[in-house]
Amino acid sequence: MKPEPRFTLAATTLDAPDAHELAEFYQALLGWPMRKEEHGWVEIAPPDGSAGLSFQTDPLFTRPHWPSTRSEQQMMMHLDIEVNDLPSAVERALALGATVADFQPQDDVRVLRDPAGHPFCLFTHTGPRA
């Protein structure tokens, strides 16, 4: 019998008008080193070698609209980033170029937008870990 193929998530890729600019934002936010850089493409990842983030330049990129509406480019995914201090993490993200989203659906989560307009959430872990 043929063995099952192995699947490993290597990265999540975000499109942007400028891959290098967006990669620099997330590199500063997460503190991850650059793994690969070439024209229109950048990869960053945590030092432990686990899955990272990739960025590709898309000249036709359209900023997503969130919350979704039928007439605007919908958000297809977002990043959830755990932090140890929500107010100071929001302050740091804003200093790096993020903006706070108008709609905030939860008190213990802050929805922000990266410089390309992708929504991402900052949160602190509450309760026991599984």
N, C-alpha and C positions, 0 to 999 in steps of 0.2 A: 504494500500500500504506500502511496506517495505521502510524504510528511506534509503537514499543514505549513503554509508559509508563516513567517514571523512578521508581525507588524509592530513598529515602534514609532510613536509620535515624536518627530524630531523638532518641529517648530510650528508656530502659528504665524501666518504671513499677513501683514497689513499692507494694503496698497496706499499710496500717497502721491501727491504731486512731486515730492522730493524725498526719496527713500533715505538719503543721508541725513537730512534735517530731522525727520521723524525718528530715525534710529538714535541720533544724538540725544533727543528728548528722553526716550525710554532708557538709554544707557545711563544718563544722569539720574533719572528717577529710580531705577532699580539697582544701579551700581554694578551692572553686568559688563564684562569685557566684550569687545568685538571679536567675533569668531571668524568672520569672512566679510570682505568688502570688495566690490567691483562696481563697474559703471551701472547705476540704476538698481543695485542690490546690496543689502547689508544684512548680516546676521549678528545677533548678540545672544549670549547665553550665560547662565550662571556658571561659576567656576567648577561646580561638581559635574559638569558635562550633561546635565539633564536637558530636557526640551527647552528651547529658547524662543525668541521672536525673530522673524525675518521681515524685511521691508523691501518693497519693490516700487519703483517709480512707475506711475501710470499717468500719462499725459491727459487722459480723459477722466481722471478721478473726479468724482462728485462727492462733496461732503454729505455724510448721512444725516438724516433728520431723526431726532428722538425727542419725545415719543413718536412712534410711527404715524404717518398719515398716508392716505392713498395717493396723494398728489406729489409726494416728495421721495427722494432716495431713502429707502428704509435701511436701518441699521441691520446688518446681517449677523453680527456677533459683537461681543464686548469682552473686555478683560476684567476680571475680579482680582484685585490686588489687596492682600491682607497687610495691615500695618499695625504697629504697636501703640500708636498715638494718633488718633484721627485728626484732631485740629492741627497738629504740627505737620502731619503728612499732607493735608490739604494745602497748608501754607507753602510747603516745599514745592508741591506740584504747580501751584500758581506762580511761584517765583521762576520755575523752569519754562513757563509758557502755556500751561493748561488754563482752562476757563471752567467756571462752575456752570453746570447745566441749569437751565431755568426750572425744570421739573425735578423734584427730589421725592421719590416715592417712599423712602424709609428714613426714620430718625437716626438710625445707627449706621447708615451708609451714605457716602457722598458720591454723587455722580458728577464726573468732570468730563471735559473734552480735551483731547490732546491737540497739539497745534494743527493737525490736519482735520480735526473735527470728529474723530472716532470717540464715542463715549467709552468711559472706563469707570469702574467703581472702586473706591477705597473703603475698606471696612476693617473693624477690629473683631477678632474672634470672641464670641461670648459662649458660655456654657462648656460642658465637657467635650473633649475631642473623642472621636470614634476610634 
